[in-house]
Amino acid sequence: MSAPVRTFILGREDRDEAWAETVRLAEVLVRHRITARYGVSRHKIQGRRGTWGVYLTDRRPELGPPSLLAVRAFRDFGLAA
């Protein structure tokens, strides 16, 4: 099993806004039933004062590119996958 790959999705100046986006992305992953492979997290961006990042984590990158189901989920969130 490969190490998880964390990908930056978006940044927000406000911590609460970043949390709201994190929750929204998590809801999309749950709705599309792809939480076994993908997760979401929020972290303070190093070197960027007051900026928070929302990240998507692929827990199984060895499986290759995202499935069509995952691509649909990312589009549902507003990402052009």
C-alpha positions as CSV (number, residue, x, y, z in Angstrom):
1,M,0.0,0.0,0.0
2,S,1.3,3.4,-1.0
3,A,1.5,6.4,1.4
4,P,-1.6,8.6,1.3
5,V,-1.4,11.6,-1.0
6,R,-2.8,14.9,0.3
7,T,-3.8,17.5,-2.4
8,F,-4.6,21.1,-1.7
9,I,-8.1,22.0,-2.8
10,L,-8.7,25.5,-1.7
11,G,-7.7,28.2,0.8
12,R,-9.7,30.5,3.0
13,E,-8.6,33.4,5.2
14,D,-11.3,32.6,7.8
15,R,-10.9,29.4,9.9
16,D,-14.7,28.9,10.1
17,E,-15.1,29.3,6.3
18,A,-12.4,26.7,5.8
19,W,-14.2,24.4,8.2
20,A,-17.5,24.9,6.4
21,E,-15.8,24.0,3.1
22,T,-14.2,20.9,4.7
23,V,-17.6,19.8,5.9
24,R,-19.2,20.4,2.5
25,L,-16.5,18.3,0.8
26,A,-16.9,15.5,3.4
27,E,-20.7,15.5,2.8
28,V,-20.0,15.0,-1.0
29,L,-17.6,12.1,-0.3
30,V,-20.2,10.5,2.0
31,R,-23.0,11.0,-0.5
32,H,-21.0,9.4,-3.3
33,R,-19.8,6.6,-1.0
34,I,-16.1,7.1,-1.6
35,T,-14.9,7.7,1.9
36,A,-13.0,4.3,2.0
37,R,-10.5,5.8,-0.5
38,Y,-10.8,9.6,0.0
39,G,-10.8,11.8,3.0
40,V,-10.8,15.5,3.7
41,S,-8.9,17.7,6.2
42,R,-8.3,21.3,7.1
43,H,-4.9,22.7,8.1
44,K,-3.2,26.0,8.6
45,I,-1.0,26.8,5.6
46,Q,2.6,27.3,6.7
47,G,4.1,30.6,5.9
48,R,0.7,32.2,5.1
49,R,-0.5,34.2,8.0
50,G,-4.1,33.6,8.7
51,T,-4.8,31.2,5.8
52,W,-6.4,27.8,6.1
53,G,-6.3,25.1,3.5
54,V,-8.8,22.4,2.7
55,Y,-7.1,19.2,1.5
56,L,-8.4,16.0,-0.2
57,T,-6.5,12.8,0.8
58,D,-6.3,9.8,-1.5
59,R,-5.7,6.9,0.9
60,R,-5.1,4.4,-1.9
61,P,-3.1,6.2,-4.6
62,E,-1.8,2.8,-5.9
63,L,-5.2,2.2,-7.3
64,G,-4.5,4.8,-10.0
65,P,-6.6,7.6,-11.3
66,P,-9.9,8.4,-9.7
67,S,-12.9,6.3,-10.8
68,L,-15.8,7.9,-12.7
69,L,-17.7,7.9,-9.4
70,A,-15.0,9.9,-7.8
71,V,-14.8,12.3,-10.7
72,R,-18.6,12.9,-10.4
73,A,-18.2,13.6,-6.7
74,F,-15.4,16.1,-7.3
75,R,-17.6,17.9,-9.9
76,D,-20.5,17.9,-7.4
77,F,-18.2,19.8,-5.1
78,G,-17.3,22.2,-7.9
79,L,-13.9,20.9,-8.8
80,A,-13.0,20.4,-12.5
81,A,-11.6,16.8,-12.2
